[in-house]
Structures are given as C-alpha cells and as structure tokens.
Amino acid sequence: VFVLGEAYQPGSYKISSFSTLTNLLFVTGGVSEIVSVRNIQLKRGGKTISTFDLYDVLLKGDTSKDVLLKQGDTIFIPLIESKASVYGSFRRPDLFELKKGDTIKDLISYAGGLENQVKIDGKLELTRFAKDSIKVRQLDVNDPSWLSQAVIDGDTLSAQADSSLSQGVVELTGQV
C-alpha cells in the first residue's frame, strides 16, 4: 500500500493482509502535527472509497470504520484545515481539529469535559478572531443554551476554576 500526503513517513509499505488503516498508521510512525486526522482518505482504484476520522478511535473507541486494506490501496493524509484550542480547567486541554458543524459541546467533549471546580461556579471564555478584531464572549457553565453554537477555525475556549475554591493559595506569574 502507499501512504501519501502529509504522513510522517510517506512511502510504499508491505503489510499483512489483515492490516487496517490504524495498523498502517502505527507502522508508518503516525502523523505529524500539521495533518488532518479527521479526513484521512482511503483511495482504491483511483477513487476515494472511505474517509476515516481518527477521533472516533482515539476519543470514542469506535473502530467500526477502520477498514481492511487491500493491495494497491493509497492512504492520503491531507493538511489540517480547521482547528480550535482549549485551555485552562479542562481534563485534556489541547489544540483540536474541527469538522464542519462542530459545536462548543463537541469541543468540550474532545477536551474530556470540564474539571469539577469549573462546573460548580466557573465561567468559560470564547475568544474569536474576526477580520479586524478579537471578540471575547463570557459563557456561564450553568446556562447550556450556548452549547450548540458553532466553533470556527482559530477559536479559543478557556475555563477558569471558581477562585473561591482556591482559598489559601498564592499564584505567582511573570518573571518570578
């Protein structure tokens, strides 16, 4: 099979007849930080027969779309198109790839959810970069009406813990 595009180690690979797409990704050393792991394309006979979303496997444990590969298959791994970052009091703060239609609820799910102290009385902050400005919106975790709002490329979602839970704590920042 062939691995092309932005793969960590593109090239031709000999694999077992029982190998799946995820097996091949492990054999090739994985993917680099700039690639789409949600739009991996399996091409057979010059046609795209399947698009694979690695988040299904990594975040949900769903391997139902992890197809067996055949001789002559081509795996094409494109560049990432859209991403959003999550930081602060999340279980898995990081940069996440977005698919069209992803919502704030989806983004929070990718980040493993909020830490407990945020759920009690915390606030979320959504930062969005527009053409000529930066828009910052405060979101109340106790009001779920904003969960269905679409997330777009470049958005940043941050969560801060309730400061009253940190009594007796001193935080030093900057060049200390």
C-alpha positions in Angstrom: 0.0 0.0 0.0 1.0 3.6 -0.4 0.9 6.4 2.2 0.9 9.8 0.7 0.3 13.4 1.6 1.5 14.8 4.9 2.3 11.5 6.5 5.2 11.3 9.0 7.0 8.8 6.8 5.3 8.7 3.3 6.1 5.8 1.0 5.3 2.3 0.0 4.6 -0.3 2.7 4.3 -4.1 2.7 1.7 -5.1 5.3 -0.3 -8.1 6.4 -3.5 -8.9 4.5 -5.3 -8.4 7.9 -4.0 -4.8 8.4 -6.4 -1.9 8.8 -5.9 1.8 8.4 -5.0 2.3 12.0 -2.4 -0.6 11.9 -0.8 1.2 8.9 -0.6 4.5 10.8 1.3 2.8 13.6 3.6 1.1 11.1 4.4 4.4 9.4 5.2 6.2 12.6 2.0 8.1 12.9 1.3 11.6 11.6 2.9 15.0 12.1 1.3 17.9 14.0 0.1 19.7 10.9 -2.1 16.9 9.4 -5.7 16.2 9.4 -6.5 13.1 11.5 -10.2 13.6 10.8 -10.1 13.4 7.0 -7.8 10.5 6.2 -8.7 9.2 2.7 -8.6 5.6 1.5 -8.3 5.5 -2.2 -8.8 2.3 -4.2 -8.6 2.2 -8.0 -8.2 6.0 -8.2 -11.4 6.7 -6.2 -11.9 7.7 -2.6 -13.8 4.9 -1.1 -13.6 5.9 2.6 -12.8 8.9 4.7 -11.6 8.0 8.2 -11.9 10.1 11.3 -9.2 9.0 13.8 -11.1 10.9 16.6 -13.7 8.1 16.5 -11.0 5.6 17.5 -9.0 7.8 19.9 -11.8 9.5 21.8 -14.7 7.1 21.5 -13.0 3.7 21.0 -15.1 3.2 17.8 -13.3 1.0 15.3 -16.3 0.3 13.1 -14.9 2.4 10.2 -11.4 1.1 10.4 -11.4 -0.9 7.1 -9.1 -3.7 6.0 -6.6 -2.6 3.4 -6.0 -4.3 0.1 -3.0 -4.5 -2.2 -2.6 -1.3 -4.2 -4.6 0.9 -1.8 -3.5 4.5 -1.3 -3.8 6.4 2.0 -3.8 10.1 1.6 -3.3 12.3 4.6 -4.1 16.0 3.9 -3.2 19.1 5.9 -5.4 20.2 8.8 -7.9 22.8 7.7 -9.6 24.0 10.8 -8.7 23.9 14.5 -9.6 25.4 17.9 -7.7 25.4 21.2 -8.9 24.6 24.6 -7.0 25.5 27.8 -7.5 26.0 31.5 -9.5 23.8 33.7 -10.3 21.0 31.2 -9.4 17.4 31.6 -7.5 17.3 28.3 -6.5 20.9 27.3 -5.0 20.9 23.8 -5.4 22.0 20.2 -8.2 20.1 18.4 -9.1 19.6 14.8 -12.6 20.7 13.8 -15.0 19.3 11.3 -17.7 21.4 9.7 -20.7 21.6 12.1 -18.7 21.1 15.3 -20.1 22.9 18.3 -18.9 24.2 21.6 -20.3 21.0 23.1 -18.2 18.9 20.7 -15.1 20.9 21.6 -15.6 20.4 25.3 -16.1 16.7 24.7 -12.8 16.5 22.7 -11.1 18.1 25.8 -12.6 15.4 28.1 -15.0 17.8 29.8 -14.6 20.4 32.5 -12.9 19.9 35.8 -15.3 19.7 38.7 -14.5 23.1 40.2 -15.5 24.8 36.9 -18.9 23.0 36.9 -19.7 24.5 40.3 -19.4 28.2 39.6 -17.0 28.8 36.8 -17.1 30.7 33.6 -16.0 29.9 30.1 -14.5 32.4 27.8 -14.7 32.1 24.0 -12.2 34.1 22.0 -12.9 34.5 18.3 -10.6 36.3 15.8 -12.6 38.3 13.3 -11.2 40.2 10.3 -10.3 43.3 12.2 -11.0 42.5 15.8 -11.0 40.0 18.6 -14.3 39.1 20.1 -14.4 37.7 23.6 -17.6 36.2 25.0 -18.3 35.1 28.5 -20.3 31.8 28.8 -21.9 30.6 32.0 -21.4 26.9 32.6 -24.8 26.7 34.3 -26.6 28.0 31.2 -26.3 25.3 28.5 -28.0 27.4 25.7 -24.7 28.3 24.1 -23.5 24.6 23.8 -25.0 24.3 20.3 -23.1 27.4 18.9 -20.7 26.5 16.1 -17.0 26.6 16.6 -14.8 28.0 13.8 -11.2 27.9 12.9 -9.0 29.8 15.3 -11.5 29.9 18.2 -10.1 29.5 21.8 -12.1 28.2 24.7 -10.8 28.7 28.1 -12.2 27.7 31.5 -11.2 29.1 34.8 -11.9 27.4 38.1 -14.0 29.2 40.8 -11.5 31.3 42.6 -13.3 30.8 45.9 -12.2 27.1 45.9 -8.6 28.2 45.9 -8.5 29.7 49.4 -5.1 29.9 50.9 -3.3 29.6 47.5 -0.9 32.2 46.1 -0.3 32.3 42.4 2.9 33.9 41.0 3.1 34.7 37.3 5.6 36.5 35.1 9.3 36.7 35.7 9.4 35.5 39.3 
